[in-house]
């Protein structure tokens, strides 16, 4: 592993600016002009987020609307949000509800949730709590955390649904299992007060408390103080009560209750040493964050965040003809959804497997692709000519894939890290995840990182020239062979016969794809 001083020099080539790759011989913009709704949607998201082009809500709205008018469910949902927000158009809750319904009818869970909220609040539609419950349930059944919690609340309070504490608990637990702290707290309340199950209540309160939920911290502290559902522990009680008091509990009554228990612990039950220990634990407490990828998959955030959901891009390349592709894990690791733009169109991708140590991710799309052979990199020699092809900085450099050529500069990466080649092939943001290819057309690595020029200048006094890195294909082969039945579908290596370089490049170009990260 790299030590910290050298790690500062090492920077991931990273996800890059948008945007396009050929779609059946056309650019994304041309495909959008030709009526491709998926291209229209992605082009609209590009303008709304300002990735690769100047941010332009008006142009984004125009393309999103075109896609929505072609019944593109995600575009219908985003268009509803834009009418809800009054972004690039007049605010119109009725129009927002109309587009939410169109997307909801196509089973878009976020739209179902927004439509449910509209019915619950009477925004753009006549208030109808039973209709709200119906749409919440449809979204909840697809795993949307906010919908699961909202549906649980309706069952808990008997609003829009018949009161049913067990059904409320069931939906709170579904949201809780996805790491939602509020749902964990409310499920714990039902278990503690309704079902008299303090042990499981404590488990849920603890999960919520570790994420910083003040109400859960207060109740967990009280239960630790009394030994209810957990062994009595005054130090733990004091720690959680202190954190709850300094947090944002839902009610003043909860804060006052916590203060009374803290006072009792301090004056009657704890030694000075125990109090000091608990205070240290409170100061050292760091809330546990829910994984961002899980949050993005399962939650609805505010409208602006949902509109700005297209985050960045990278490159991938096909390794089988039936739709398996490799890219860097840092390209897709924090994504909620991944799409891949190939010669046959834009496809939703599934992340099949990842390898954090080697920064690799395997994707699967439902598409037939041209595939590149991956060979053992142990045969690669110092000075060997190689090239990369991918989608760097296309907002500046244009809309076609870019090829760069160079040599193997070292058989090891920074600080002699043997997972990497050092290469003189120029790389830029957006190249991450692309293939490093030899002159026969075999993949010998995956382009991943470069030397941080600013840090190198600070440390060495000089700017690095074309110092970039690629993960060796020997590690890619082991990763691919760990996936059952995949090894048999990998194409054979190109032998040492001479081929025109242009033919090698054409084959590689057919295998690379743009990765769209949401």
Secondary structure as the mmCIF struct_conf table of DSSP 4:
data_model
#
loop_
_struct_conf.conf_type_id
_struct_conf.id
_struct_conf.beg_label_comp_id
_struct_conf.beg_label_asym_id
_struct_conf.beg_label_seq_id
_struct_conf.end_label_comp_id
_struct_conf.end_label_asym_id
_struct_conf.end_label_seq_id
HELX_RH_AL_P HELX_RH_AL_P1 UNK A 4 UNK A 7
TURN_TY1_P TURN_TY1_P1 UNK A 8 UNK A 9
STRN STRN1 UNK A 10 UNK A 12
STRN STRN2 UNK A 16 UNK A 16
STRN STRN3 UNK A 23 UNK A 23
TURN_TY1_P TURN_TY1_P2 UNK A 24 UNK A 25
STRN STRN4 UNK A 26 UNK A 26
HELX_RH_AL_P HELX_RH_AL_P2 UNK A 28 UNK A 33
TURN_TY1_P TURN_TY1_P3 UNK A 34 UNK A 35
HELX_RH_AL_P HELX_RH_AL_P3 UNK A 37 UNK A 49
TURN_TY1_P TURN_TY1_P4 UNK A 50 UNK A 50
BEND BEND1 UNK A 51 UNK A 53
HELX_RH_AL_P HELX_RH_AL_P4 UNK A 57 UNK A 69
TURN_TY1_P TURN_TY1_P5 UNK A 70 UNK A 71
HELX_RH_AL_P HELX_RH_AL_P5 UNK A 73 UNK A 85
TURN_TY1_P TURN_TY1_P6 UNK A 86 UNK A 86
BEND BEND2 UNK A 87 UNK A 89
HELX_RH_AL_P HELX_RH_AL_P6 UNK A 93 UNK A 105
TURN_TY1_P TURN_TY1_P7 UNK A 106 UNK A 107
HELX_RH_AL_P HELX_RH_AL_P7 UNK A 109 UNK A 121
TURN_TY1_P TURN_TY1_P8 UNK A 122 UNK A 122
BEND BEND3 UNK A 123 UNK A 125
HELX_RH_AL_P HELX_RH_AL_P8 UNK A 129 UNK A 141
TURN_TY1_P TURN_TY1_P9 UNK A 142 UNK A 143
HELX_RH_AL_P HELX_RH_AL_P9 UNK A 145 UNK A 157
TURN_TY1_P TURN_TY1_P10 UNK A 158 UNK A 158
BEND BEND4 UNK A 159 UNK A 161
HELX_RH_AL_P HELX_RH_AL_P10 UNK A 165 UNK A 177
TURN_TY1_P TURN_TY1_P11 UNK A 178 UNK A 179
HELX_RH_AL_P HELX_RH_AL_P11 UNK A 181 UNK A 189
HELX_RH_PI_P HELX_RH_PI_P1 UNK A 190 UNK A 194
BEND BEND5 UNK A 195 UNK A 195
HELX_RH_AL_P HELX_RH_AL_P12 UNK A 198 UNK A 210
TURN_TY1_P TURN_TY1_P12 UNK A 211 UNK A 212
HELX_RH_AL_P HELX_RH_AL_P13 UNK A 214 UNK A 226
TURN_TY1_P TURN_TY1_P13 UNK A 227 UNK A 227
BEND BEND6 UNK A 228 UNK A 230
HELX_RH_AL_P HELX_RH_AL_P14 UNK A 234 UNK A 246
BEND BEND7 UNK A 247 UNK A 247
BEND BEND8 UNK A 250 UNK A 250
HELX_RH_AL_P HELX_RH_AL_P15 UNK A 252 UNK A 264
HELX_RH_PI_P HELX_RH_PI_P2 UNK A 265 UNK A 269
HELX_RH_AL_P HELX_RH_AL_P16 UNK A 272 UNK A 284
HELX_LH_PP_P HELX_LH_PP_P1 UNK A 287 UNK A 291
HELX_RH_AL_P HELX_RH_AL_P17 UNK A 292 UNK A 298
HELX_RH_AL_P HELX_RH_AL_P18 UNK A 303 UNK A 307
TURN_TY1_P TURN_TY1_P14 UNK A 308 UNK A 308
STRN STRN5 UNK A 312 UNK A 318
BEND BEND9 UNK A 319 UNK A 320
TURN_TY1_P TURN_TY1_P15 UNK A 321 UNK A 322
BEND BEND10 UNK A 323 UNK A 323
STRN STRN6 UNK A 324 UNK A 327
HELX_RH_AL_P HELX_RH_AL_P19 UNK A 329 UNK A 332
TURN_TY1_P TURN_TY1_P16 UNK A 333 UNK A 334
BEND BEND11 UNK A 336 UNK A 336
STRN STRN7 UNK A 338 UNK A 342
TURN_TY1_P TURN_TY1_P17 UNK A 343 UNK A 344
STRN STRN8 UNK A 345 UNK A 355
TURN_TY1_P TURN_TY1_P18 UNK A 356 UNK A 359
STRN STRN9 UNK A 360 UNK A 364
BEND BEND12 UNK A 366 UNK A 367
STRN STRN10 UNK A 374 UNK A 374
HELX_RH_3T_P HELX_RH_3T_P1 UNK A 377 UNK A 379
TURN_TY1_P TURN_TY1_P19 UNK A 382 UNK A 383
STRN STRN11 UNK A 385 UNK A 390
BEND BEND13 UNK A 393 UNK A 393
HELX_RH_AL_P HELX_RH_AL_P20 UNK A 394 UNK A 397
BEND BEND14 UNK A 399 UNK A 400
STRN STRN12 UNK A 402 UNK A 410
BEND BEND15 UNK A 411 UNK A 412
HELX_RH_3T_P HELX_RH_3T_P2 UNK A 414 UNK A 416
TURN_TY1_P TURN_TY1_P20 UNK A 418 UNK A 419
STRN STRN13 UNK A 420 UNK A 423
BEND BEND16 UNK A 425 UNK A 425
TURN_TY1_P TURN_TY1_P21 UNK A 429 UNK A 430
TURN_TY1_P TURN_TY1_P22 UNK A 432 UNK A 433
HELX_LH_PP_P HELX_LH_PP_P2 UNK A 434 UNK A 434
STRN STRN14 UNK A 435 UNK A 438
TURN_TY1_P TURN_TY1_P23 UNK A 439 UNK A 440
BEND BEND17 UNK A 441 UNK A 441
STRN STRN15 UNK A 443 UNK A 451
HELX_RH_AL_P HELX_RH_AL_P21 UNK A 453 UNK A 460
BEND BEND18 UNK A 461 UNK A 462
BEND BEND19 UNK A 465 UNK A 466
STRN STRN16 UNK A 468 UNK A 472
HELX_RH_AL_P HELX_RH_AL_P22 UNK A 473 UNK A 481
TURN_TY1_P TURN_TY1_P24 UNK A 482 UNK A 482
BEND BEND20 UNK A 483 UNK A 483
TURN_TY1_P TURN_TY1_P25 UNK A 484 UNK A 486
HELX_RH_3T_P HELX_RH_3T_P3 UNK A 487 UNK A 489
BEND BEND21 UNK A 490 UNK A 490
HELX_LH_PP_P HELX_LH_PP_P3 UNK A 491 UNK A 494
BEND BEND22 UNK A 496 UNK A 496
HELX_RH_AL_P HELX_RH_AL_P23 UNK A 501 UNK A 511
STRN STRN17 UNK A 512 UNK A 517
#
